[in-house]
Amino acid sequence: MSTFTYVALRRNGEKVTSEIEAANRTEAYRKLDQENLQPISLTLKADVILPGSSGKPGNGKTVTAEKWNGVSVKLSHVQVIAFTEEITDLLEAGLQLEQALKVMEQRSEASAIKTVSTALRQQVREGANFSTALRRVSPSFGELYCNLVSAGELSGALPQILKRQLSYLQLIKELQDRVTSALIYPSVIFGAGLALVIIFMTYLVPQLTVLFSKTGKSLPFATRALIGTSNFLTHYGWLVALGVVGAIVIFRAIIAKPEGRLWWDRTKLKLPVIGSVLSARFYAQFSQTLATLTTNGIPLLNALRLVNAATPNVYLRGLLEGVANAVGEGAPLSRSLTRTGVFPPVLIDMVGVGEQTGDLPVALERVGTRYDKVLNKRIEFMTSLVQPLVIIMVAVVVGLVAFSMMTGIFQSVSGLRGKM
């Protein structure tokens, strides 16, 4: 039996802080639910014996392991995937978390994953939650990753949560690889087009300006606009660069504030193409995570709050908070999702069917599978658009410059012929 420290709320709103004994977190969570307590936090109690103590738990001076004074280790995206895949395989093979980390620690080759595994094992042995240890040891495990791990610990479904997170990380990596691959050819075209435009603006246009001035004829608007742009970039190009940098700094400062972050997270969901991809990813992740938590014994209200904590989008997090509050007041999940005005009808209908049949986790799993497929289709559509869009953009810019120069040249030649 293990001892857990918890903070919970009674039905009258009174906060309770106490301890409970249980075989694991799932059992502790169920005991609290039987006592009509709403858990806010549940932490495994562990004592670390300090030097000079008697060496026995409960005797001498003890402290809870809450500090991490080691150096944070940064992992690449590929290394995070490799770590998650290995720890998932070991846990699914039946090893306990500490044993799995020990296996990873005993790698023969030196690597950042081995260093992280050693630090994580040290933290876990001292009584820290795995999610807490991840936050302390490496910033590469983002807030979403750590919150989902925390949900897996509470529900007793850590291997399943890690496996789902692995699929998500691999999907993101695949998306990045596909976008990078799709951008190689357009990037070459864009670079060549940009170099050509720079040569036109800094070398050819100034020389042609002299020729144009000798004709004494009025130049076409396109040519005058090209000459004006060339003169501006030649003399004030540094202002353009400064303006771009300033705009980026101002934008980052805006989204660093709560109201700015809320605005940006809402706006991202409305962007063409990208918004549909982000929405599909949220629907899939919401459904699958909620299905995993409820399948492993977490009450729906608590599962919603855990999913809310694992959602990085502030706007969506606010909507989920409203859903959780409505469910806490006794409203069905399907009706609570409808009130947000964000969730699609298909998702809400399938959740409603799950509520009516009494098999909500299965219905949520089906929704997650459905939106996984939708997400893959939208990603394929997005990557297929990248290459032609870049090529068209370069062709338009180079074409406009060439057109402006040629019309000016033809006008100048006709003007010179008239003087002969």
ABEGO torsion letter per residue (X at the ends): XBBBBBBBBBAAGBBBBBBBBBABAAAAAAAAAAAGBBBABBBBBBBBBBBGBAGBBGBEBBBBBABBABBBBBBBAAAAAAAAAAAAAAAAAGBBAAAAAAAAAABABBBAAAAAAAAAAAAAAAGBBAAAAAAAABAABBAAAAAAAAAAAAAGAAAAAAAAAAAAAAAAAAAAAAAAAAAAAAAAAAAAAAAAAAAAAAAAAAAAAAAAAAAGBBBBAAAAAAAAAAAAAAAAAAAAAAAAAAAAAAAAAAAABAAAAAAAAAAAAABBGAAAAAAAAAAAAAAAAAAAAAAAGBBAAAAAAAAAAABABAAAAAAAAAAAAAAAAGBBAAAAAAAAGABBAAAAAAAAAAAAAGBAAAAAAAAAAAAAAAAAAAAAAAAAAAAAAAAAAAAAAAAAAAAAAAAAAAAAAAAAAAAX
